[in-house]
Amino acid sequence: MSDTPIRAGITGPGEYVPAGEAQGQGARFTADQVAGAFGVAVDRVHRAMQGEFRLDANGHVDSKQVQHLAEVIIGDLPLDQQQAALMQLGAFTPRADQAWGLGETAPGEESDRLAASSDVLEDERASCRASHDPSQPSS
């Protein structure tokens, strides 16, 4: 497990890097490091590395592979705990909502305030839960 702080915040004028995205893009990790960060036995990590990537006990995984191992090994934990384990390990941890855009929530989950307005076509930014959605019954 890494004892270095998780880098995040302002990285330049007008640039902000969320926690977990300023680290580990080229990093490689051993099974012992992964097991320590995930809080599981090292033999469980060995089995997952063998099953998922055909790596032996001495193999190393990169940030993308360790993200996959997180889904396999600690996938039953809430997303924030999975991401915290990846960040503690020092792995690159992309934001789960990065591609969603409007309102930084999953598509169709944004509130009415962030949904389409009356001067924007419904199919451009419409939310299935917004009050303007013609498929929703009016109260």
N, C-alpha and C positions, 0 to 999 in steps of 0.2 A: 504494500500500500504506500502511496506517495504521501510524504509529510509536507510537501510544498502546498501553499495555498492555491485555491482554484482561481485562475485568472479570469477576470471579467471587468466590465465597465468601459470607460472612455479610453479608446486606444489612439485617437487622433481627433483633429477638429471635425466635429459632426459625425464621428463614428462611434458606435456602441457595440460591444461584443457581449452577448449573453453568456452567463456562466456555462462553462463546459465547451464552448466553441473556440476558445483561444488556446487550446491545448491538445496534445496528443495526435495530431493528424498523421504524423509519420512514426509514432511510437509502436513498439513491439512489447508484448507481455508474456511472461511465463505462466504456467498453470498455478504455481505457488502465489504469484501476485494476484491473479484473478480470484483464486479461492479466498485469499485474505480480504480483498475488497468486497466480494459477494457474501462473505460470512458462511461459506460452505466447506465441506471436506475436499481436500485436494484430489482424492480419487474420483470424486464426482465430476470435477473439472476435466480430469484425464479422460474419463469415459465420454464426456460431451465433445471434447476436442477430437477424439478418435472417431466417434460416430458422425460428427458434423463435417469435419475437415480432413479426416484420415491422417491426423497428426499423432505422433507418439508422445510419451510423457515428457520428452525433452523439447518438444516443439514450442514455437512462439506464435502468438496471434497478433494481428494488427488491430487498430481501433474498430474497423468495420466488422471484423470477425468477432471481436469481444462484444460488440453490440448484439450480434446474433446469439452469442453464448448467454448474454443477459436474458434474452427472450426465452431461451431454452431452460436455463438453470433457475433464474429468479423471476420468470414470467408471471408467477402467481402473485407477486408483490405489486402494489400500486406503482404507476409510472414514475412518480416523483422519487420513490425509493430506488427503483431501478436506475434512474438517471443519477441519483446521488452516489450509488455504488460505482457507476462508470466514471463520474467526476473524481471520486476519491482514488480510483485506480490511476487516473491521469489520462484516460481515453477521451478522444474527441466525442463530444456528446451534443448532437444537433438538437435544436429546439423542436419539440413535437408539433408545434403549430406554425412553423416557419413558412410553409407553402400555402397556408390558409388565407393570408392577406386580410381582407376587410374585418376589422374588429378583433383580429388575432384569435379567432375561435374556429371550430370546425364548420364547414359549409352547412348552412341551414340551422346553425345553433346560435347565430348572433341575435341580439335583442332587436326590437322594432326600431330603436333609435339608430342602430347601425345598419339596418336593412335599407332597401331601395326607397327613394323618396318619390313624390308624385311627379317630379320632372325628369325621372330616369326610367327608361323602359323596364318592364317587369323582369325580362329575362337577363338583363345586365347584372343586376345585383339583388335579385329577388331572394327572399328567404321563405321556405315553406311554412315557417311559423310566424311570419310577419302579418300584421293586420291588413295589409293591402293585397294579400294573396287571394286571387279570385276563387281558388279551390277551397278556401276556408269559409265555413258558414258564418254569416254575420250575426251578431248577438242582438 
